[in-house]
Amino acid sequence: MYYELLSDGTIGRFTPCADVAQKLGLNLETDREIAYGFDGRCYFADQLPDAPAEPYHKSRAREYPSVGDQLDMIYHDQCDGTTIWRDTITDIKTKYPKE
């Protein structure tokens, strides 16, 4: 694999073909795998940066029950004297606290 190493440590143009590398002016060679990171930039596969943590509000939104299910929980809590809705929402808010 021929590649161009950029000043920020990421990889610019790359190709496995020597002829193409010569035409592009690439002269660095390696047998290491090159992969795209979460940011769309190229890195050596063993040096991929970790993706940033998902914000709490997106994690919560993904885990909350649908509005219809929540309304059903609230209705049954009122009829049956239970706290299922509050417990469910509290568990999610505890699992993904505000930052």
C-alpha positions as CSV (number, residue, x, y, z in Angstrom):
1,M,0.0,0.0,0.0
2,Y,1.4,3.4,-1.0
3,Y,0.2,6.4,0.9
4,E,0.6,10.1,1.7
5,L,1.0,10.9,5.4
6,L,-0.5,14.3,6.2
7,S,0.9,16.7,8.8
8,D,-2.0,15.9,11.2
9,G,-1.0,12.1,11.2
10,T,-3.9,11.1,9.0
11,I,-3.5,9.5,5.6
12,G,-4.2,11.4,2.4
13,R,-4.2,9.7,-0.9
14,F,-3.4,6.0,-1.0
15,T,-3.4,3.1,-3.4
16,P,-2.2,-0.5,-3.6
17,C,-1.0,0.0,-7.1
18,A,2.7,1.0,-7.7
19,D,1.9,2.7,-11.1
20,V,-0.9,4.8,-9.6
21,A,1.3,5.7,-6.6
22,Q,4.1,6.9,-8.9
23,K,1.6,9.1,-10.9
24,L,0.2,10.5,-7.7
25,G,3.7,11.1,-6.3
26,L,3.2,8.8,-3.4
27,N,6.4,7.3,-2.2
28,L,5.7,5.9,1.3
29,E,4.9,2.2,1.4
30,T,3.5,-0.1,4.0
31,D,1.6,-3.4,4.4
32,R,-0.6,-2.0,7.2
33,E,-4.3,-1.8,6.6
34,I,-5.8,1.7,6.0
35,A,-9.3,2.4,7.2
36,Y,-11.8,5.3,7.4
37,G,-12.5,6.8,10.9
38,F,-15.8,8.1,12.2
39,D,-14.7,11.5,10.9
40,G,-14.3,10.4,7.4
41,R,-10.5,10.6,7.5
42,C,-8.1,7.8,6.7
43,Y,-6.0,6.2,9.4
44,F,-4.0,3.1,9.8
45,A,-6.5,0.5,11.0
46,D,-4.7,-0.1,14.3
47,Q,-4.7,3.7,15.1
48,L,-8.4,4.5,14.5
49,P,-9.5,7.1,17.0
50,D,-12.5,6.4,19.2
51,A,-15.7,7.9,18.2
52,P,-16.9,10.6,20.6
53,A,-19.5,9.5,23.2
54,E,-23.1,10.0,22.2
55,P,-24.7,13.0,24.0
56,Y,-27.0,11.9,26.8
57,H,-30.2,13.4,25.1
58,K,-29.7,11.1,22.1
59,S,-29.1,8.1,24.3
60,R,-32.2,8.9,26.3
61,A,-34.4,9.5,23.2
62,R,-33.4,6.2,21.7
63,E,-34.4,4.3,24.9
64,Y,-37.6,6.1,25.8
65,P,-40.8,4.2,25.1
66,S,-43.0,5.6,22.3
67,V,-45.4,8.4,23.3
68,G,-48.3,6.0,22.9
69,D,-46.7,3.5,25.3
70,Q,-45.9,6.2,27.8
71,L,-49.5,7.5,27.7
72,D,-50.7,3.9,28.3
73,M,-48.4,3.6,31.2
74,I,-49.6,6.9,32.7
75,Y,-53.3,5.8,32.3
76,H,-52.7,2.4,34.0
77,D,-50.6,4.1,36.7
78,Q,-53.6,6.4,37.4
79,C,-56.1,3.5,37.4
80,D,-54.0,0.9,39.3
81,G,-52.1,3.2,41.7
82,T,-48.7,2.1,40.2
83,T,-45.6,4.1,39.3
84,I,-44.5,2.2,36.2
85,W,-44.2,5.2,34.0
86,R,-42.2,7.2,36.5
87,D,-40.0,4.2,37.3
88,T,-39.3,3.6,33.6
89,I,-38.4,7.3,32.9
90,T,-36.3,7.6,36.1
91,D,-34.3,4.5,35.2
92,I,-33.5,5.9,31.7
93,K,-32.6,9.3,33.2
94,T,-30.3,7.6,35.8
95,K,-28.7,5.4,33.1
96,Y,-27.9,8.5,31.0
97,P,-27.4,11.5,33.3
98,K,-27.1,15.0,32.1
99,E,-23.5,16.0,31.4
